[in-house]
Amino acid sequence: MTKKWQVLISKSHDIYTNLAWEDWLYRKMDFSHLNLLLLWRNAPCVVVGRYQNPWKEVNVSMLEDAGVQLARRNSGGGTVYHDMGNLNFTFMTERKLYNRRTNLEFIVKVLREKYAIPAEVSQRDDIVVKGTLKISGTAAKLGRTAAYHHCTLLCNVRKDQLRAVLTPRNKGIHTNASISVPSPTVNLSEINSVITSADMIPVFAQQFSDLNLSEKIAVIEIDPSDGDYPGMEFAATDLASTSFIYGNTPKFNIIRDFVLPSSQDTPAPTNVILDILIEKGKICSFTISGTATEAVKGIATSALSAVVGCDFDSQEMWAALSAGFASSSATTSGTDRNSGDEHHREFVYRCLIQTLNLQE
Amino acid sequence: MIARKRLLTHAWRQALGEIQPEWLLHSGFSRCISGLSHSKMRTPTAFPVLSNARTVEISLLGKPHWRNAQTAAAAASTANDIIQFKLSDIGEGIAEVVVKEWFVKIGSKVNQFDPICEVQSDKASVTITSRYDGVISKLHYNVDDVAKVGTALVDIKLAEGSPTSPTAKLQQPVQPDDMSSLQDSRSLSDKSKALATPAVRRIAMENNVTLSDVKGTGRDGRVLKEDVVRYLENAQQAKQKIEERIDQEAPSGIAAPSVKAKNTCPFPEENFSAPGSRQSSSGCGEPLKGIQKAMVKTMTAALMIPHFGYCDEIDLTNLVHLRKQLKDLAKSRGINFSYMPIFIKAASLALTQFPILNAHVDDKVENLIYKGSHNIGIAVDTPNGLLVPNIKNIGGTYAKPVILPPTVAIGALGKIQVLPRFGDHDQVVKCHLMQISWSADHRVIDGATMARFSNLWKSYLENPSMMLLDMK
């Protein structure tokens, strides 16, 4: 039986739906007689690799206000920004035919021949122009019988937003998670002003079709949510859940060292070291060390105890921290209160906020 | 009665993985759906149901071993063989990877093709699957360790009889890369992240459903039977399009006039409120959706591994009478008369005439590998009948028996029901009827063969004395 080739264009612009659809095809189709090219675009979002740390890679706190979603995909590789100016390709085949370079060479060929873009495939399997300006990032997933390689193509994205979300605030994070290698990027539209992602879809579909001369390749527009992919909607909901996106973060520590100003009790400066362990996205445990007094360490200990068990960076965590501050202020009222203690308390809480906010 | 209980307990323990069986283990009740056109549609009426009915499944395996026989080609392991499973070449000139996640731990039972771990190299995330059946006895790396290609990844204590030689590779059938559904169907461990009771897991496994695909509506997101059922109803509609497509493309398959199939599809007793609605061209099940999308979707869907189903009704009245006669005799000998050995024997006899059902495909679906001996697996459900009444209550939903690799065909026997039928002189007689539904890999088995095999098997069961004639 000859191989069937299909180009499937997703009508959805929801990152979770598209990721779930892509995963569904990868798991359920028999690729011994099938090659697929998926073409898809998403509303603004940031996508991290399967075992990456979003806080390490992304400015998580600005996402909600900016209206940018966060997603975790199943393939490896680094963090990327998508919006409608970005075109995603997924080349899905049987495992034996997996070949990233061939796929990327195909894209480069189209860019050169159709759009006069002097693109080339780099050593790291990115697509670059002028040697260093990246226009595409690549990632892949390999299983026993099937594999896919997907990549982005920066046609005309909002570069200001890209830069903002991909500039993380991650002070203090210590992790073994795979980190992204940042590179300067450029939009294709800056090189050739006619280019838009929407116009490129039919061109790439046509060029892909022309690859296989013996059989006409089917080019089909798909609405992934139309019920033909049982289980996919539920998978999309799972992909959008905090437990998947944040809960799959490999365990990491936040370690900060703060110098306390000298005071009546301690003429020489002292320090307090906070080491917080976060596993599966939840605050697991912590240790407090350093040369600071027991009183100071005690404040830190009781404050952090209030957030153990909370999802890191969640509303719950911040609420617990504030509640802890309020209640400890009540206990130091009255005759026991002196300005030194009060001073320490405020200082410790400021340090905690800085720590948990991952800021300098 | 006690002997039977012991038999069932033994089978149940096997199901739990405590005993390594030669028989394929999966139990439960499945109804058939069929993509066939039927020569006769039965007019639905309501029927009473036997309360203490029991369910049995028989599957025809392609595995090369049967009790003490061993094929010459594959050297089988003995007990306590421990093999080092090495990290094989991933390609792209990669020499080392980082272990990112383990899907097993020490003591986990694994089957060939089950996922073991996920490793990453630069931009690729790779799922490493097991080559062997057995139990994990050692993990050589921790998460975040760098693993060199060619070094040992895990140690596996091989299951008895597990082929270890390279010829074992020939027997790998083509499978969808649905790692998680293989996981759920091949192992009863808690690898699935979805919460569900063993009974629900079984239903999911029967029907090749990945539990994590199903939205659980129970407590803590628990997946309930109703959730699996709802999922199946949706999947049913998608799959019916596959079958319709296959029917259109291969009309000679099942509807061949030479096949004398008095086949009818079982209808659940509760659903006879609308007798006319069952007369759709696909046989039984839900009416099809609009055609406008069918073209596009079936093209995609048809490229999934194709199954087709065949179902029939077997009149076991003679067998039941035989059992009555022999029961006392058996009791005096201290053995329990069960239908099981008769079903198996009949299947074995029928197989000699249809050897293709005892074969399976290689990777490219180019070669058929015929097995020398018959390996017939049996699974027995408990008499508690957990699955039977609940699936029965679905209302219009049929589930196909799962074809688990390396099988090419699988049969599911329904419960034995006492139903009225017309006798030779148009009088009403009491018949003991059992539904049988077969599911087969369409790449290997054509409908006519399946039907003929089923008819032969059926004739043995309806006329037990015939078996004596054909025995060697």
Contacts between the chains, C-beta under 8 A, distances in Angstrom:
chain1	res1	chain2	res2	distance
A	1	B	365	7.8
A	4	B	303	6.3
A	6	B	299	7.7
A	6	B	300	7.1
A	8	B	300	7.7
A	26	B	177	6.5
A	27	B	176	7.0
A	27	B	177	5.7
A	27	B	178	4.4
A	27	B	179	6.8
A	27	B	180	7.2
A	27	B	181	7.7
A	27	B	210	7.9
A	28	B	176	5.5
A	28	B	177	7.8
A	28	B	178	5.5
A	28	B	304	6.3
A	29	B	176	7.0
A	29	B	177	7.9
A	29	B	300	7.8
A	29	B	303	6.1
A	29	B	304	6.0
A	30	B	174	6.8
A	30	B	176	5.8
A	30	B	303	5.9
A	30	B	304	5.8
A	30	B	305	5.0
A	31	B	177	7.4
A	32	B	174	5.8
A	32	B	363	7.5
A	32	B	364	7.0
A	32	B	365	7.0
A	33	B	303	6.6
A	34	B	303	4.9
A	49	B	125	7.5
A	50	B	100	7.3
A	50	B	118	7.6
A	50	B	120	7.8
A	50	B	125	5.3
A	51	B	100	4.7
A	51	B	101	7.3
A	51	B	120	6.6
A	51	B	125	7.7
A	74	B	125	6.8
A	75	B	123	7.6
A	75	B	124	7.4
A	75	B	125	5.2
A	76	B	120	4.7
A	76	B	121	7.6
A	76	B	122	7.3
A	76	B	123	5.1
A	76	B	124	5.3
A	76	B	125	3.8
A	77	B	122	7.9
A	77	B	123	3.9
A	77	B	124	7.8
A	78	B	123	7.6
A	98	B	91	7.2
A	100	B	92	7.7
A	100	B	123	8.0
A	124	B	122	7.5
A	125	B	122	7.9
A	125	B	123	6.5
A	138	B	123	5.5
A	139	B	123	4.8
A	139	B	124	7.5
A	139	B	125	7.7
A	140	B	123	5.8
A	140	B	124	4.1
A	140	B	125	7.1
A	141	B	124	7.1
A	141	B	125	5.1
A	141	B	126	7.7
A	141	B	127	7.8
A	142	B	90	7.3
A	142	B	124	5.8
A	142	B	125	7.3
A	142	B	126	4.4
A	142	B	127	6.8
A	143	B	126	7.9
A	143	B	127	4.7
A	143	B	129	7.7
A	143	B	177	4.6
A	143	B	179	6.2
A	144	B	113	6.3
A	144	B	127	6.9
A	144	B	129	4.6
A	144	B	177	6.3
A	144	B	179	7.4
A	145	B	174	7.3
A	145	B	175	6.4
A	145	B	176	7.6
A	145	B	177	4.6
A	146	B	177	3.9
A	176	B	144	4.3
A	178	B	98	7.4
A	178	B	120	6.5
A	218	B	299	6.5
A	220	B	296	5.4
A	220	B	299	7.8
A	220	B	300	7.6
A	222	B	296	7.8
A	226	B	293	7.2
A	227	B	234	6.6
A	227	B	237	7.2
A	227	B	238	7.3
A	228	B	238	5.3
A	228	B	241	8.0
A	228	B	293	7.7
A	228	B	297	4.8
A	228	B	300	7.7
A	228	B	301	7.0
A	229	B	238	7.6
A	230	B	213	7.3
A	230	B	231	6.2
A	230	B	234	4.6
A	230	B	235	4.0
A	230	B	238	5.7
A	231	B	209	8.0
A	231	B	210	6.6
A	231	B	213	3.0
A	231	B	214	6.9
A	231	B	231	6.5
A	231	B	235	7.6
A	232	B	213	8.0
A	234	B	213	6.0
A	234	B	214	6.7
A	234	B	215	4.4
A	235	B	212	7.8
A	235	B	213	6.2
A	237	B	215	7.4
A	238	B	212	7.6
A	250	B	100	7.7
A	250	B	143	7.4
A	250	B	144	7.3
